[in-house]
Amino acid sequence: MDGTLAFGALLLLPSAGAAAAFVLKTPRQVLASTCAWVAGYALVAFACAAGVMAGGPMDAAGGWLLLDALSAYHLAVMAFVFTLSTAFAWSYFGREAARGEFPPRLARRFGVLWAAALAAMTIVLTSGNLATMWVGVELTTLATAFLIRLHVSHESLEATWKYLVICSVGVALAFLGVVLFAASARGVVPSAGDATMWRSLVQAASSLDPNMAKAGFLFVLVGFGTKAGLVPLHTWLPDAHSQAPAPVSAVFSGSLLNAALYCIMRYLPIVEGATGRTGWALGLLLVFGTASMVVAAAFLVFQRDTKRLLAYSSVEHIGIIAVGLGLGPPGTFAALFHVFNHSASKSVGFFAAGRLGQAFGTHGLEGLRGAARASPLWGGALVASLLSLVGAAPFAIFVSELMVLQAAASAGAWMVVAFFLVATGIVFAGVLRHLIPLGWGAPSEPRPTFGGARGEAAVVIVPLVALVVLGVFMPSGLREILEGAARVVGGGA
């Protein structure tokens, strides 16, 4: 696929979707239009990923737009999550519209913000310029904040403001990191315009000012780490994920966090090259990642709300990905594989929690007792999602977590191994005690009823089947793009 045409389609489809949502009259029209253009976007994204695998990186506009193995992989994962979430939104908000809880004005707002969120994340993932990538992250904050309070309540307003304040501070810190990296390249790159171009900085990495690069990476790690949900500035995440509508929560956990962590990955080859590949930046990721796993495990044990439990699980899994990145090439491959596994598992979890919440009238774990007996589809999907998220075989998360653990043991990082085992053990025990009541407890009376739109089950069956298949077999195409993405993070082509 021609690079200019591909980038144009990826950026124009969300714009056209927003324009359509703005003028359509009924909620069903808005939701149908959104499903249609997101499906088209996904086809383009998958074609781009296949094109990068077959023919190498694509760029346009003098390198300002770039798709290599790393960005193409993240683009494909994001398209997968958005497609599932949009399909689920059709039935989720369709039920609300039938009850008069999703009027046309609210539907138009959702359609426009949904398109804006996807467009902003696309800018992040396709930008070859670090400053433009930062702009994309800032735009994701503005676009997604108002999706949290789609249904206005005291709790959703509080979550929105917490998200805006904390993430805005984080993104401001990340901007200082961009400036410091640009300053470290002064006199090294051919022109001032190249000081924020990713390719130029990677090529000149060994000549950058190492102290300024270190300072810049500290700001980048804390700034984008705030948006990714890394401890200690993760506190916005449980509130935002729990208060947002279920399709939005799935996108937050399965796409937004990945986009922020992707930004940190982009800086790794630069700072590692500037510091002589001493592992300085990797060590920081190990510290932040391990801390995120331990803190998430401690809080997860005491959760009583399904969506907050899933939110703290996101903190844990982002920590696992950071640990994998911090372990170098073997861990990076595992971390990137974990990106998809977590996104797919968490999407299923939020879909099931949202649908059960509509039927039971609560997201409380106690109120969802017997969910699998009341609805084998949605209750079973929630149980399967939680089993996947705690690393049970044969789901693919078991494999990617085992690969991270093996990478840590091979590197002799025994402290990391110890914390990893303790944190995942606590999470396993903490979640498992909820599974039996969820699956086999006595449901509330009167028993909730579950009507279903035709094909609705696909949004949970497809990702669960993918997770089981990848738990026992990795296709060669996926292995190739993961290896290519890992090389990019490591500073290779």
Secondary structure, DSSP 4 states (H G I P E B T S, - for coil): --HHHHHHHHHHHHHHHHHHHHH--SHHHHHHHHHHHHHHHHHHHHHHHHHHHHH--EEEGGGTEEE-HHHHHHHHHHHHHHHHHHHHHHHHHHHHHHTTSS-HHHHHHHHHHHHHHHHHHHHHHHBSBHHHHHHHHHHHHHHHHHHHTSS--HHHHHHHHHHHHHHHHHHHHHHHHHHHHHHHTTTTSSSGGGGGBHHHHHHTGGGS-HHHHHHHHHHHHHHHHHHHT-TTS-THHHHHHHHS-HHHHHHIIIIIHHHHHHHHHHHHHHHHHHTTS-SHHHHHHHHHHHHHHHHHHHHHTT--BHHHHHHHHHHHHHHHHHHHHHT-HHHHHHHHHHHHHHHHHHHHHHHHHHHHHHHHS--BTTTTTTHHHH-TTHHHHHHHHHHHHTT-TTSHHHHHHHHHHHHHHHTT-HHHHHHHHHHHHHHHHHHHHHHHHHHHSPPPSSPP-----TTTTHHHHHHHHHHHHHHH---HHHHHHHHHHHHHHTT--
